[in-house]
C-alpha cells in the first residue's frame, strides 16, 4: 500500500497529482493558521481590554515565530531529502533522516523552553511591549512555552508525512488540533475568565493532540518511513545534510521574528501602542493571503523531490511550471481582496473603531507587494524540492535581512511612522523579481543528472 502511494508520485498525471496532494495541504495550512488567528480574534474582542490584550499578545510573535522556525529547520530540511531518498529507492536512508530529525527536535525543544522562560520579560520589552501591555504578553507566552515540544513535533514531523505523499493524513493532524483550539478558546477565555492565559492554554492542548497524532502515525506500519530506535542516535553527516537544506526555511521564519521586532519597535517609537496593534492585524491578514499558497507549495514539493530523485526531469519541469503560475495567480487574487476591503479584515480582529480606521489607511500600502509574491514562493519551493540549499538561502536572506530590516529602520527617519509600512512592499517586490530572474537563468542547470549526483 505504501509503495503504491509512493509510485503515484512518479506515474500519476501531474495536474491530477498536484490537486490530490495540494488540496489537503492547503486545507491543513488554513487550519493551522487558525491556531494563532482564532486566539487573536477572541482576544481582540475581550470586553474593555481587547485592543490592549491584542497588542500584548502581538509582541510575543517573535518568540512564537522562532520556535516554529526551529521546527522548519528539521522538517523543511529533512523531509525533501527523505523524499529524494524514497525516489531513489533508499528507504533506510529516508528513515535515518527522520530518526535523526526526531532527536534534534527534542534538543531544540528543551533548549528553547529554558531560554525563553528565563529571559522572556526583558525580551518582550525589547520586542515592543510597553508597561501597559507587558503583563498580557508575559501571561500568554509563559503558558505557551510549556508546549514547545508539541509545536516542534506537530510542525516539524508533519512535513515527513507530507513528503511521502500522505497529504490527507498530514491534514488530519492539523485539523485535530485546530478544531480543539476553536472549541477550547471561548471556554477558557470567556467562560472561565482566563483571558490571554486561556488562549495560550487552549493552544498548547491543541498542539499536544496534533503532535500525538503525528508521532503515532510515524510509528505505525501505515507510514512509508517510520521512527525507529536505531535511527535516533544523531549522525553528523545526516544532521549536517538536513541543516544545510533546512537553513533556508529556518532563516525565512527566524528572520520573520527579527522583522517583527524591528517593525514593532519602529511603530512603538514613531507611533505608539495603537500602531503596534495595527501590525498584529496586518500580519494576521498577510498570513491569510500567503498561507493557502504555502499549503499548495508544500503539497506539491514532494512531487518535485521524488521525481528529481527518480531522474524523471520532464515531470519535474511540468510540476514547477504549474506551481509557479498557480502561486502567482492566488497571491494576486488574495492580495486584491485585502487591499480592496481592508475594513472587513480589520473588523475580524477588533471592535475598536480607531484601530480599524488606522488599518484601513495602512493595509493597501503594506500588502501591495503580495501581488507578485507568489512568484517567489513558487521558485523558493522548487529550489527546496531540488535540494538547492545555497540558492534558497540567498533568496531568504535577500527579502528579510538584506532588504526589509534595513528599510524598516531607515525609512521611518524620513517618512515617520509610515516608513515602517512602506518597507514591506518594497522588499517584497524586489525579492520576488530577483527570485524569478534567478530561477529563469538556472532552471536548466539544476534539473539535470549532474545536479542530482551532487546530492549523493
C-alpha positions as CSV (number, residue, x, y, z in Angstrom):
1,X,0.0,0.0,0.0
2,X,2.8,2.5,1.0
3,X,4.7,1.6,-2.2
4,X,1.7,2.3,-4.3
5,X,1.3,5.7,-2.7
6,X,5.0,6.5,-3.4
7,X,4.8,5.2,-7.0
8,X,1.9,7.6,-7.9
9,X,4.3,10.5,-7.3
10,X,6.2,9.2,-10.4
11,X,3.3,7.9,-12.5
12,X,0.0,9.9,-11.9
13,X,-0.7,12.8,-14.4
14,X,0.9,15.9,-12.9
15,X,-2.3,18.2,-12.7
16,X,-4.3,15.4,-11.1
17,X,-1.4,14.6,-8.7
18,X,-1.0,18.2,-7.8
19,X,-4.6,18.6,-6.8
20,X,-4.6,15.3,-4.9
21,X,-1.7,16.4,-2.8
22,X,-2.2,20.2,-2.7
23,X,-5.8,20.4,-1.7
24,X,-5.4,18.6,1.7
25,X,-2.2,20.6,2.2
26,X,-3.9,23.9,1.6
27,X,-6.7,22.9,4.0
28,X,-4.1,21.9,6.6
29,X,-2.3,25.2,6.3
30,X,-5.5,27.2,6.5
31,X,-6.5,25.2,9.6
32,X,-3.0,25.6,11.1
33,X,-3.1,29.4,10.9
34,X,-6.3,29.3,12.9
35,X,-4.3,28.4,16.0
36,X,-3.0,31.9,16.4
37,X,-5.6,33.8,14.4
38,X,-8.5,32.4,16.3
39,X,-6.7,33.4,19.5
40,X,-6.3,37.0,18.2
41,X,-9.9,37.2,17.1
42,X,-11.2,36.2,20.6
43,X,-8.6,38.2,22.5
44,X,-9.3,41.4,20.4
45,X,-13.0,41.2,21.5
46,X,-12.5,40.8,25.2
47,X,-14.7,43.5,26.8
48,X,-12.8,46.5,28.0
49,X,-9.3,45.2,27.4
50,X,-9.4,43.7,24.0
51,X,-7.3,46.1,22.0
52,X,-4.6,46.3,24.7
53,X,-4.5,42.5,25.2
54,X,-4.3,42.0,21.4
55,X,-1.3,44.3,21.3
56,X,0.3,42.5,24.2
57,X,-0.1,39.1,22.5
58,X,1.2,40.6,19.3
59,X,4.6,41.3,20.8
60,X,5.0,37.6,21.7
61,X,5.1,36.8,17.9
62,X,8.9,36.9,17.6
63,X,9.2,34.1,20.2
64,X,6.4,32.1,18.6
65,X,7.9,32.5,15.1
66,X,11.4,31.5,16.3
67,X,10.0,28.3,17.9
68,X,8.3,27.5,14.6
69,X,11.4,28.3,12.7
70,X,13.4,25.6,14.6
71,X,10.8,23.0,13.7
72,X,11.2,24.0,10.0
73,X,15.0,23.7,10.4
74,X,14.4,20.0,10.7
75,X,11.2,19.4,8.9
76,X,11.7,21.5,5.8
77,X,15.3,20.4,5.7
78,X,14.8,16.7,6.3
79,X,11.5,16.0,4.5
80,X,12.7,16.8,1.0
81,X,15.9,14.8,1.5
82,X,13.8,11.9,2.8
83,X,11.5,12.1,-0.3
84,X,14.5,12.2,-2.7
85,X,15.9,9.1,-0.9
86,X,12.5,7.4,-1.4
87,X,12.6,8.3,-5.1
88,X,16.0,6.6,-5.3
89,X,14.6,3.5,-3.6
90,X,16.8,4.0,-0.4
91,X,14.2,3.6,2.4
92,X,16.9,3.0,5.0
93,X,18.4,6.4,4.4
94,X,15.0,8.1,4.4
95,X,14.2,6.6,7.8
96,X,17.6,7.6,9.2
97,X,16.9,11.2,8.2
98,X,13.6,11.0,10.1
99,X,15.1,9.4,13.2
100,X,17.9,12.0,13.4
101,X,15.2,14.7,13.0
102,X,13.3,13.5,16.0
103,X,16.4,13.7,18.2
104,X,17.3,17.2,17.0
105,X,13.7,18.4,17.6
106,X,13.9,17.1,21.2
107,X,17.1,19.0,21.8
108,X,15.6,22.2,20.3
109,X,12.5,21.9,22.5
110,X,14.4,21.7,25.8
111,X,16.8,24.4,24.9
112,X,14.2,26.9,23.6
113,X,11.9,26.3,26.6
114,X,14.5,27.0,29.2
115,X,16.0,30.0,27.4
116,X,12.7,31.9,26.7
117,X,11.3,31.1,30.2
118,X,14.4,32.7,31.8
119,X,14.6,35.8,29.6
120,X,11.0,36.4,28.5
121,X,10.3,39.7,30.3
122,X,13.4,41.7,29.0
123,X,12.9,40.2,25.6
124,X,9.3,41.2,25.4
125,X,10.2,44.8,26.3
126,X,12.8,44.6,23.6
127,X,10.2,43.3,21.1
128,X,8.0,46.4,21.6
129,X,6.0,45.8,24.8
130,X,5.0,48.8,26.9
131,X,4.2,49.0,30.6
132,X,0.5,48.8,29.6
133,X,0.9,45.6,27.6
134,X,3.7,43.7,29.2
135,X,1.6,41.7,31.7
136,X,-0.6,40.4,28.9
137,X,2.5,39.4,26.9
138,X,4.1,37.6,29.8
139,X,0.9,35.8,30.8
140,X,0.4,34.5,27.3
141,X,4.0,33.4,26.5
142,X,4.6,31.7,29.9
143,X,1.9,29.1,29.2
144,X,2.7,28.9,25.5
145,X,6.3,27.9,26.2
146,X,5.2,24.8,28.2
147,X,4.0,23.4,24.9
148,X,7.2,24.0,22.9
149,X,7.8,20.3,22.4
150,X,4.3,19.9,21.0
151,X,4.9,22.7,18.4
152,X,8.2,21.2,17.4
153,X,6.8,17.7,16.8
154,X,3.4,18.8,15.3
155,X,5.0,21.1,12.7
156,X,8.4,19.6,12.1
157,X,7.5,15.9,11.9
158,X,4.3,16.5,10.0
159,X,6.4,17.5,7.0
160,X,7.7,14.0,6.9
161,X,4.2,12.7,6.4
162,X,3.5,15.2,3.6
163,X,6.8,14.2,1.9
164,X,5.7,10.6,1.4
165,X,2.5,11.7,-0.4
166,X,0.2,11.3,2.6
167,X,-1.4,14.7,2.3
168,X,-4.7,13.7,3.9
169,X,-3.0,12.3,7.0
170,X,-0.9,15.4,7.3
171,X,-4.1,17.5,7.0
172,X,-5.9,15.5,9.7
173,X,-3.0,16.0,12.2
174,X,-3.6,19.8,11.8
175,X,-7.4,19.5,11.8
176,X,-7.4,17.7,15.1
177,X,-5.5,20.4,16.9
178,X,-7.3,23.3,15.2
179,X,-10.8,22.1,15.9
180,X,-9.8,21.5,19.6
181,X,-8.4,25.0,19.8
182,X,-11.6,26.6,18.3
183,X,-13.7,24.8,20.9
184,X,-11.5,25.5,23.9
185,X,-10.7,29.1,23.2
186,X,-14.1,30.6,24.1
187,X,-14.4,28.2,27.1
188,X,-11.1,29.2,28.6
189,X,-11.1,32.9,27.6
190,X,-14.7,33.9,28.4
191,X,-16.5,31.1,30.4
192,X,-13.6,30.6,32.8
193,X,-12.4,34.2,32.6
194,X,-8.8,33.3,31.9
195,X,-8.3,36.0,29.2
196,X,-4.9,35.6,27.4
197,X,-3.8,32.7,29.6
198,X,-6.9,30.8,28.4
199,X,-6.0,31.4,24.8
200,X,-2.4,30.1,25.4
201,X,-3.7,27.0,27.3
202,X,-6.1,26.1,24.5
203,X,-3.3,26.4,22.0
204,X,-0.8,24.1,23.8
205,X,-3.5,21.4,24.5
206,X,-4.4,21.5,20.8
207,X,-0.8,21.3,19.7
208,X,-0.3,18.4,22.0
209,X,-3.1,16.4,20.3
210,X,-1.6,17.2,16.9
211,X,1.8,16.1,18.0
212,X,0.5,12.9,19.4
213,X,-1.3,12.1,16.1
214,X,1.8,12.7,14.1
215,X,4.1,10.6,16.2
216,X,1.6,7.8,16.4
217,X,1.3,7.7,12.6
218,X,5.1,7.8,12.0
219,X,5.5,4.8,14.4
220,X,2.9,2.8,12.5
221,X,3.1,0.4,9.6
222,X,1.0,2.8,7.5
223,X,3.9,5.2,7.2
224,X,6.4,4.7,4.3
225,X,9.1,6.0,6.7
226,X,9.0,5.1,10.3
227,X,10.5,6.3,13.5
228,X,12.9,3.5,14.7
229,X,15.0,3.5,17.8
230,X,18.2,2.6,15.9
231,X,17.9,5.8,13.9
232,X,17.5,8.2,16.9
233,X,21.3,8.4,17.5
234,X,22.4,11.5,15.6
235,X,24.9,11.0,12.8
236,X,26.9,14.1,11.8
237,X,26.7,13.5,8.1
238,X,22.9,13.1,8.3
239,X,22.3,16.1,10.6
240,X,24.6,18.4,8.6
241,X,22.8,17.5,5.4
242,X,19.4,18.3,6.9
243,X,20.7,21.5,8.4
244,X,22.3,22.6,5.1
245,X,18.9,22.4,3.3
246,X,16.9,23.5,6.3
247,X,18.9,26.7,6.9
248,X,16.9,28.5,4.2
249,X,13.4,27.9,5.6
250,X,14.8,28.4,9.1
251,X,16.2,31.8,8.1
252,X,12.9,32.7,6.4
253,X,11.0,32.1,9.6
254,X,13.5,33.2,12.2
255,X,14.1,36.4,10.4
256,X,10.4,36.9,10.4
257,X,10.9,37.1,14.2
258,X,13.6,39.7,13.7
259,X,11.4,41.6,11.3
260,X,8.6,41.6,13.8
261,X,10.9,43.1,16.4
262,X,12.1,45.8,14.1
263,X,8.6,46.7,12.9
264,X,7.1,46.8,16.4
265,X,9.9,48.9,17.9
266,X,9.7,51.3,15.0
267,X,5.9,51.6,15.4
268,X,6.2,52.0,19.1
269,X,8.9,54.7,18.7
270,X,7.2,56.7,16.0
271,X,3.6,55.9,16.7
272,X,2.6,54.1,19.9
273,X,0.6,51.1,21.1
274,X,-2.2,51.7,18.5
275,X,0.3,51.3,15.7
276,X,1.8,48.2,17.2
277,X,-1.8,46.8,17.4
278,X,-2.3,47.6,13.7
279,X,0.8,45.4,12.8
280,X,-0.7,42.5,14.7
281,X,-3.8,42.7,12.4
282,X,-1.7,43.3,9.3
283,X,0.4,40.3,9.8
284,X,-2.6,38.2,10.6
285,X,-4.2,39.2,7.2
286,X,-0.9,38.6,5.4
287,X,-1.0,35.1,6.8
288,X,-4.5,34.7,5.3
289,X,-3.1,35.7,2.0
290,X,0.1,33.6,2.0
291,X,-1.0,30.5,3.9
292,X,-3.1,29.0,1.1
293,X,-0.2,29.3,-1.3
294,X,2.2,28.0,1.3
295,X,0.0,24.9,1.7
296,X,-0.2,24.5,-2.1
297,X,3.6,24.7,-2.5
298,X,4.2,22.3,0.4
299,X,1.8,19.8,-1.1
300,X,3.5,20.0,-4.5
301,X,7.1,19.9,-3.2
302,X,7.1,16.0,-2.7
303,X,6.3,15.6,-6.5
304,X,9.4,17.7,-7.4
305,X,11.6,15.9,-4.9
306,X,10.5,12.4,-5.7
307,X,10.7,12.8,-9.5
308,X,14.0,14.5,-9.3
309,X,15.4,11.7,-7.2
310,X,14.0,9.2,-9.8
311,X,15.5,11.1,-12.7
312,X,12.2,12.0,-14.2
313,X,13.1,15.5,-15.2
314,X,10.2,16.1,-17.6
315,X,7.7,15.6,-14.7
316,X,9.8,18.0,-12.6
317,X,9.5,20.7,-15.2
318,X,5.8,20.3,-15.7
319,X,5.3,20.5,-12.0
320,X,7.3,23.6,-11.3
321,X,5.6,25.5,-14.2
322,X,2.2,24.8,-12.9
323,X,3.4,25.5,-9.3
324,X,4.8,29.0,-10.0
325,X,1.9,30.0,-12.2
326,X,-0.7,28.9,-9.7
327,X,1.1,30.6,-6.8
328,X,1.3,33.9,-8.6
329,X,-2.4,33.8,-9.5
330,X,-3.6,33.0,-6.0
331,X,-1.4,35.7,-4.2
332,X,-2.6,38.3,-6.8
333,X,-6.3,37.4,-6.2
334,X,-6.0,37.2,-2.4
335,X,-4.0,40.5,-2.2
336,X,-6.6,42.3,-4.3
337,X,-9.3,41.3,-1.7
338,X,-7.2,42.5,1.2
339,X,-6.3,45.9,-0.4
340,X,-9.8,46.5,-1.6
341,X,-11.7,45.6,1.6
342,X,-9.3,46.4,4.5
343,X,-12.1,47.3,6.9
344,X,-13.7,43.9,6.6
345,X,-10.5,42.2,7.6
346,X,-9.8,44.7,10.4
347,X,-13.2,44.1,11.9
348,X,-12.5,40.4,12.3
349,X,-9.8,41.2,14.9
350,X,-11.0,44.3,16.8
351,X,-14.1,46.3,17.7
352,X,-12.0,49.5,18.2
353,X,-13.0,52.0,15.5
354,X,-9.8,53.9,16.0
355,X,-7.8,50.8,15.3
356,X,-10.0,49.8,12.3
357,X,-9.5,53.3,10.8
358,X,-5.8,53.0,11.1
359,X,-5.7,49.6,9.5
360,X,-7.8,50.8,6.6
361,X,-5.3,53.5,6.0
362,X,-2.1,51.4,6.0
363,X,-3.2,48.0,4.7
364,X,-3.3,49.0,1.0
365,X,0.4,50.1,1.4
366,X,1.6,47.2,3.5
367,X,0.0,44.4,1.4
368,X,0.9,45.8,-2.1
369,X,3.9,43.6,-2.7
370,X,1.9,40.4,-2.1
371,X,0.5,40.8,-5.7
372,X,3.6,39.2,-7.2
373,X,5.0,37.4,-4.1
374,X,3.6,34.1,-5.4
375,X,6.5,34.0,-7.9
376,X,9.0,33.9,-5.0
377,X,7.0,31.3,-3.1
378,X,6.9,29.0,-6.2
379,X,10.5,29.4,-7.0
380,X,11.6,29.0,-3.4
381,X,9.7,25.7,-3.1
382,X,11.2,24.4,-6.3
383,X,14.7,25.2,-5.1
384,X,14.0,23.4,-1.9
385,X,12.5,20.4,-3.6
386,X,15.6,20.1,-5.8
387,X,17.9,20.3,-2.8
388,X,19.4,23.7,-3.8
389,X,20.2,25.0,-0.4
390,X,22.5,27.8,-1.3
391,X,20.1,29.5,-3.8
392,X,17.2,29.1,-1.3
393,X,19.4,30.6,1.4
394,X,20.2,33.7,-0.7
395,X,16.6,34.4,-1.6
396,X,15.6,34.0,2.0
397,X,18.3,36.5,3.2
398,X,17.6,38.9,0.4
399,X,14.0,39.7,1.2
400,X,14.2,39.9,5.0
401,X,17.8,40.5,6.1
402,X,19.2,42.5,3.2
403,X,16.1,44.5,2.3
404,X,13.3,44.6,4.8
405,X,15.1,45.1,8.1
406,X,17.3,47.9,6.9
407,X,14.4,49.6,5.1
408,X,12.3,49.4,8.2
409,X,15.0,51.1,10.2
410,X,16.0,53.8,7.6
411,X,12.6,54.8,6.0
412,X,10.9,56.0,9.2
413,X,13.7,58.5,9.7
414,X,12.5,60.3,6.6
415,X,8.8,59.3,6.4
416,X,7.9,58.9,10.1
417,X,5.8,56.0,11.2
418,X,4.5,55.4,7.6
419,X,8.1,54.4,6.6
420,X,7.6,51.2,8.6
421,X,4.7,50.2,6.4
422,X,6.4,51.1,3.1
423,X,9.3,48.9,3.9
424,X,7.3,45.7,3.3
425,X,6.1,46.2,-0.3
426,X,9.4,47.5,-1.5
427,X,11.3,44.4,-0.2
428,X,8.5,42.0,-1.4
429,X,8.5,43.3,-4.9
430,X,12.3,43.4,-5.2
431,X,12.9,39.9,-3.8
432,X,10.1,38.3,-5.8
433,X,11.5,39.8,-9.0
434,X,15.0,38.7,-8.2
435,X,13.9,35.1,-7.3
436,X,12.0,34.9,-10.7
437,X,15.1,36.0,-12.6
438,X,17.5,33.7,-10.9
439,X,15.1,30.7,-11.5
440,X,14.8,31.6,-15.2
441,X,18.5,31.6,-15.7
442,X,19.5,28.5,-13.6
443,X,16.5,26.2,-14.1
444,X,18.1,24.0,-16.8
445,X,21.3,23.6,-14.8
446,X,19.6,22.5,-11.5
447,X,17.2,20.0,-13.2
448,X,19.9,17.6,-14.5
449,X,21.8,14.4,-13.8
450,X,24.8,16.4,-12.7
451,X,22.8,18.3,-10.1
452,X,21.3,15.0,-8.9
453,X,24.7,13.4,-8.4
454,X,25.9,16.2,-6.2
455,X,23.3,15.3,-3.7
456,X,24.6,11.7,-3.2
